[in-house]
Amino acid sequence: MLRTLAVALLCAFAAAAGAEEAGQPPAETGYSAAPWIADLAQAERVLADQAPNLEWSIKERGLDLPELARQAEDGLYAARSDGEAREVLRNFLNQLGDGHISLDWPDERQVEEQVWGTASICKSLGYRDEERAPGLPFDKAGGRAIATPDSEIFPIHVLDLPGGRLGVLRIPSFHEWGYYRYCPQAVAIVGLPDDGECAEDCGGQIGRKSAELLTEAVARQIEVLKGQGISALAVDITQNGGGSLWLDPVARMLTGVKLKAPQLALTRTPAWRAALQTNLNAVEADLANPILGLGYRTVLTEAQAKLKQALAEANISCDRMALWQGKTPGCSLIPPTRLFATGVLDYAEPGAFTLLRSASALFYSALYSYDEGLWQGPLYVMLDEGSASAAEHFATLLKDNGAATLIGEPTFGAGCGWMASGDMPVTLARTGGQLHVPDCVWYRKDGTNEVAGVEPDILIPWRYYDNGVQKARRAVTALSQLKFGAPTAPAGAPTADVGGGKTTPAQPAPAAPPKGG
C-alpha cells in the first residue's frame, strides 16, 4: 500500500516537472477534464436542438463543426484549471459568431443586496440602473450640447454644418429595464403601495407606465431639437448593445414612413410552442366576443389561421445532431411559416388594437404608447462595432424601409435574441454553467440574416485607438459632406408639449416582455 502510494506520488511529481519543463504550470489540484468534456457534449446537443443560426455559421463563417468540437475537447484535456476550461468552452461558442450565444457560471454573477418598498418592486421586475456608454461627444467637435431635464439620459446636440443644421439624439440603450429612474415614478403614478406588496397585475401596470415615461422623454428631446430649427436629425446608437422591442416605437417616432417590420423566423422549441399557443388562445378569445366588429374579426380570423399553421409546424421535431458529424440533417429547426418581428402583422396604426386581448400577439408595439412621425425630415443613424442586437434591428428597420441613411462602421452582429418567452438558459449538468441560446431569426428585406451585422451606407474611417473626441471629429467630417435642405422649424420656435403618445393598451403587458435583441 505504501509502495503504491509512493509510486503514485513520484508519477505526479514527474508529470508536474514535465509540465514545467514544457512551459506549462502544473494543473490545479482537483482539476479533471471529465466533467468539462461531458458538458461540451451537452452543449453540442443543446445547440443542435435550439440554436437557429448553426447552418448560417457553417455557410457564412466557413466553420467545420466537427473540427471545432475536436479542438474544444483537446483544449479541455490540455487545460490546467477550471478557469482555463471555462475559457475553452467560451472560445468554442464564440467561434459560432452568434452574439446571443454565451456561457456563464453562478459564481461569476454579482449578488445584489436585499431591498424593500418601491425598490423591491422595481428590482423584482428586472429594473436596474445599467451603465450606459456616453456616445459621441459632439460638443468637443464643434457642436452644442442642449441641456434639458432629459439630457442626462438622452443627450442631444446641434451642429451647424455646411449642408444645414443637424440635430443629434443619443439613445444609449434599448433595454427599457436599464432605465431604473422611471420605475419608481411609475409605481407612484399608478398608486401602488411603497411597502413592496404588489397585486397580480402590478407588473403590467408598472411596465406600461415605465415604458410610457421613457418614450415621452425621447419624444420631448425630439421636440426640443425641432425647436432649434434643425434641417436633419441623426440618432447616435454607437455602443448601444441592444435591449427590447421598445426599439420599434422609438423608430416609428422618428419618421413619417409607415415602417413595415421584417420577417421573423421562430424555432421548433418548447418555448415557441407555448408562446404560439398563448397567442392563439388570446386571438380565439377575442373571436368569441359576439360584439366584435367585422374589421377586427377579419384580422383575427387571418391571425388565427396563421398561428395554427405556425403551431402545427413548430410541433414537428427536428434532430440536427448530424451537423456535428459534418452532415446535413434532413430537417430544419426553422419552420417554413414566418411571422413578423412585431407579431402576426408587420404594421398597425398606434392604438389600433388596444381593445383586444390579443393586441400584442397581432402587433407587439400595441403594448407601447407613442406617436408616429414626430420627426419627418432627413434621418441618419450613426452606428459602430458596439451597436448590437436590438440596436442593429433599429437601424435595419429604418434602412430597409427607406427611412434613414446609416453612417459609421460595420456593427457587432447579433441578430434576434429571444422572442418567445425571454432568455431561458440551460444548466450544464456537471459544471453548473448557464448556456444562453437565442430562439429566433430576423430576416432583412433582401433575405439576409441580421446576425451577419449591418453595413453602413457611409463609412467613417474610425480606428481602433480613436477615442471619443477623435471619433466625433471624424463623424463631423463625414456629416459635413451631406446637404440637408431647409429647416423643419424656425430657430427659436416654441417647443411643443408632446407626451409621446395617447393610446393605452387595454390588456396587461408582461412585466418583462421578450428582449428581441
N, C-alpha and C positions, 0 to 999 in steps of 0.2 A: 504494500500500500504506500509506504513512504517512498520507495524507489519509483513507483509510478508517478507520484506527485512531483518528485524531483525532476524526472524526465519531462513532465508537462511544463514545469517552470522553466527548465532550460530551453525548451522549444519556444515558449512565449518570449523569453529574453532574446533568443536568436531571431525571432520574427521581428521584434521591435528594433533590434540592431540593424537588421536588413532593411527595414523601412527607413531608418535614419540615414543609412548609407545611400539609399536610393533617393534621398532628398525629401522623403515624406515623414511627417511626425507619426508617432505610434497612434494606433486607434484608441479612441476614448474607451475607458473601462466600461464594459456593458454594451458597447455598440454591436449590433447584429444586423446584417443586411436582410435577414429573412422577413421581418415584418414589413420592411420597405418594398421588397420585391412583391409581397402579397398585395400591398396597397397599389403598387404600379399596375398589377393585373386587374384590380378592381377599378382603377381609374380608366383603364382601356375599355372595360365593359360599360362604365357609365357614359363615356364619350360616345361609344357606339350606339348606346340606347337613347342619348339625349342631345348630343351636340349637332346642331343643324348645319354647321359650316365645315365639317370634316372634308367633304368632297371638294369644297372650294379651296381648302388648304392644299389638297393634293394637286388640283389643277392649276391654281394661280400661283402657289408658292413652290411648286415642284417638289413637294415633300414625298419621301419614301417612308410611309408609316412603319412598316416592319423594321427598317433600319433605325428609325427614330426610337422605337421601343427597345431595340437591342442596345443602342448607345446608352439609354437611360438605365437599363439593367446593369450594364457594365459599370456605369458610374456609381450605382448604388453599392455594387460589390467593392469598388475601389474607395468608397467614402470612408473616412476615418472617424466620423461622428454623426450624431443625429442632425446636427446643424448642416453639415455638408450634404447629407441625404435629402434634407428639405430643399436645398438649392438645386440638387439634381432633378427632383420632381418638378420644381417650378420652371427650370430651364426646359424640361421636356414639354410642359404645357405652353410655354412662351413661343416655342417653335411653330405652334399651330397658327399664330398670327391672329388670334381671336381675342380682342381686348376684354371680352366679358368672361373668359375662362381664367380662373385664378384658384389659388390654394392658400389656405391659412390654417393656423392652429390656435386652439383656445388660449394658450399661454401667451400668444402674441397680441391679444386684444386688451385694451385698456379697460379696467374695471371702474365704472362710474359710481360715485357716492350716491347714497340714497337721498332723495329729496321728497318734499311733501307739498301739499297745496297745489296751486296752479302749475308750478314747475313739475310736479309729479304727473299731472295730466298731460302736459305737453311732451315730457320726455317719454312717457309711455306710448304716445302716438308716433314717436320717432323723430320729433323735432330736436335739432341740435344747432348750435351756432357754429357752423362749419367755417374753416379757414378758406377764404376766397382770394384768388390771385388778383392783384391790383389792376391789371390791364395796362394798356399803352399810355405813358404819361405825356399826353399831347400838350399839356401846359408847359412842358420843358422843350417843346419843339415848335414853338410859335403860336400855340393855341391858347384859348382862355378857358379855364375851369369855371363852370357856373355853379355857384353854391345854392343849394336848396335843402329843405329838410330831408329829402330823399337821396341826396347826392352821396351820403356815406355808403349807401348800399348800391345805388345805381349812378355812378359818376357820369357827368355829361360835360362836353367841351364844345367850343365853337372855334372853327378855323376859317380865317379869311384867305382863300386861295385864289389863284388866277382864274379858275373856272367858276368861281362863285363862293358863297358862304356855305360851309359844311358843318352840320351838327354831328356829334359823336355820342352815342349812347352805349355805355358799358353794361353788359349783362354777364356777371362773373360766373354764374351757375344757373342751371335749370332745375336743380334739386330743391324743390319748394320746401322740403322739411329742413333744409340747411339755413333757412332764414328764420331763426328762432324768434326774433323780436315780434313777429306778427301773431304768434300763437297765444301768448298771454293777452294780447289785445283782443283776439277772437274770443277767448274764454270770457273776458269781461263783457264783450258786446252781446254774446248770446245768453248772458245771465246765469252762467253755471257757477256753482259754489266754489270757493277757493280752498276747500278742505281736502281736495284730491278725490272726492267722490264724483262719479260720472254715470249718468243714465245710459241706457242701451244705445241711444242714437247720438251720444256725446261726440264720438269720433267723427261722424258725418257732419254734424253742425260745425265743429271746430275746423275741420278740414276745409269745408266750403268757405267759411268766413276768412280763414287764414289766407287761402288762395285768392280770395277777392281783394283783401288788403294788399297783398303782394302785387297783384295785377294792377290795382289802382295806382300804386307807386310808380310802376313803369309808365302807365298812361299819363300821369302828371308830368313826368320827365319829358315825354314826347311833346306835350303841350308847351312846356317851358321852352324847348328848342324851337318849336314853331313860332313862338313869340319873339325869338331872337332873329326872325327873318331869314332862316336858313333856306338854301335852294336845294339841298340834298341831305340825306341822313345816312350815316354809317353806323352799323352796330358792331361793337367790338366784342367778339366771343373768343379771343385768344386765351389760351389756358383755361377754357371752360370745359371741364371734364364730363359734362352731361347732366343727367338728372331724370326728371319725369316728363310726362306728356304735357306738362304745363308749357312746354316749348310751343305747342300748337296754337293756343290762343294768343300768345305773345307774337308769333309770326303773323297771325291774322290781323293784329292791331297795326302792323307796320306797312300794310299795303292795301290798295283798293282792289287787287286781284282776288277773285274767289278761289282760294287755294284748294286744289284737289290733292288729297292725301295719297301717298304712294301705296302700292300693294304690300300686304303683309302675309308672309308665309308662316303658318303655325306648324307645330310638330306633333307627331303621334306619341304623345306622352300623357300620363295621368292628369297632370295639371291642366293641360288643354282640354281634355275630355270633360273635366269638372267645370272649367270656365265656359265651354260651349253649352253644356247642359244648363248652367245657371242663366246664361243669356237667353237660351231658348225658352226656359221656363218664364222669364220676365216678358218676353215677346208674346207668348201664348196667354199669359195672364192679362195683358193689355187687349189682346184679340177677344178675350172672353167678356170684355166690358161692352154691354149692349148699347150704350150711348156713344160709342166711338164713331167719329166721323169717317166718311168714305176715304178722304185723303190719307188719314192715319192708317186706316185699315188696309189700303193698297200697299203702303210702305211696309207695314208689319207682316203682311202675307208674303211678300217677297223676301223679307228678312227671315221669316220662319223657314221657308224653303231652303234658303242658303245655309242657315245654321244647321238644319237637319242633314243636309248633304255633307257639310264640313264635319259634323259629329260622326256620321257614318264612316267617313274616310279616316278620321282620327282614331277610330276604334279598331282599325286594321293594324296589327302589329308588324314590326319590321326588324329583323335581325341583321345588323350591319357589321358583325364581328369579322366578316371576310375582309374588311378594309385593313385590318391589322395583319392579314396574310398577303396583302398586296393584290387582292382580288376585288372585283366589282360585285357588290351584293345585288340580289335580284329584286330589290325593292328600295324605296326612298323613305327617309324619315319625314319628308315634307309631302303632305297630301296635295293633290292637284288643285283643289278648291282653295282660293285665296280670299282673304278679307282685305281690309284696308287698315292702315296704321291708326285710323280713327274709329274703326269698328266695321259694321256692315256697310256703311255709307262712306263715300270719300269726301262728301261735302254736305253741310246743312247750315242754314242761317242760324245765327245766335238765338237761342231761346226757342228753336223750332219744336223741340220735343219735351219741354220741361214738364208737361202734364202727364207724361208717360213713365211708367215704372222701368221701361226698357230703354230710357233715353241714352244712357251711357253705352249700352250694347249697340244701339243704332249709330251713335256719333259721340265718341268719348268726350269731346270738348263741351258737350252739354253739361258736364259737371262744373264748368267754369263760367264766370260772368265776365264778359268782355265785349268791346265794340270793335267791329271790323273797320279797317281803313282810317284809323286816326291819323296816320301818315299816308299820303298818296303820291308823293313826289319820288324822284330818283332814290334808289335804295342800294346800299352796299353792305356787304358782310365781310368783316375782317377776321381771318382765322389763321391758326398756326398749327404746329405739330402737337400742341397740347389741347387742341379742340377735339373732343371725342364724343362718341355715343349720341346722346340727345342733342348736343351742340352740332354735330355733323348732320343730324337729321333736320335740324332747324335750317341749316344752310342749304341742304338739298331740296327741302320743301319749297323754299323761296326760289332757288335757282331753276328747278325743273318746271316751275310754273311761270317762268319768265318774269319774276317779280324782283329779282335782285342780281347784282353782279358780285362775284366773290373775289376777294383780294387777300393776298398773303402767301402762305406756303401750304403744301400738302398736309392734311390732317392726320391724326393718330391712327385711325382705322379701328373702329369698334363695332359699328353697326347696331343692330337691335339687341336689347338686353332681355328683359322679361315682360311679357305682355299677358300671360295667363293669370298668374296669381302672385307675382313677385319672385324674388330670388329665394329659392329653397335649396340650400346646399346639401350635398350628400356627404355623410360622415364616412371617412375611410376607416374600415373596421379595426385595423391593427395599430395605427399611429394616431388616430383621432383627428386627422386633418379634415378640413371642410372644403370640399370641392364645389366650386361655383361654375355652373354651365348655363348659357343662355337658352331660351326656348323659342326663338323666333328669328325671322329674317325680314328686313325691309329691302324692297327692290326699287331702284330708281326708275325714272321714266324710260331710260334706254335698256332696262332689264338687268343692269348690273347690281351686284350685292353691295349694300352700303358698308359692309365690313371692310371693303377694299379702301375706304377712306375717300376724301374729297380733294379734287384738284382745283386750285383757284383759276379764275379767268385771267386775273392779272397777278403775275408772280412778283413778289417782293424779295430781293436777294438778302434776306436775313441770314446771318451767320451764327454758328454755334456759340461763339463767345460774345455776341452782341448783348449788351444789357438793355434795359427797358428804354433808356433815352436814345440809344442808337437805333433800336427797332422803331421807335416813334418817328425819328428823323427820316429813316428810310421809307416809312409808311407815308409821311407827308410828301416826300419826293414823288412817290407813285401817285398819290391823290392829286398832286398839283398838275398832273398831265390831263386831268379829266375836266370836262365842261358840264356844268350842272344846269345852266339856264337861269330863268327868272326865279326870284324867291317866292315861296308859297304864302308868305305873310309879311307885311312891312316890319322893319326893325322896330322894336319897342311896342309892338301890338300887344294889347292886354291878353293875358293867359286865360284860356277857358277853364271853367271849373268842371273837369271831367272826372267821373267816378270810376271809369274803367269798365262800365257795363251795368246794365239794369235788369238783367234776367237772373233768376234764381232757380236752380233745379228743384223739382218737387220731391224727388226721391232722395233718400240719404246717400251721400257719397261715401265710399270706403275710407277708413281712417288713413290708409296708406295704399293708394291706387298703384297699379303697376308702374315701375320706373320707366320702362320703354328703352332707356339708353344709359 
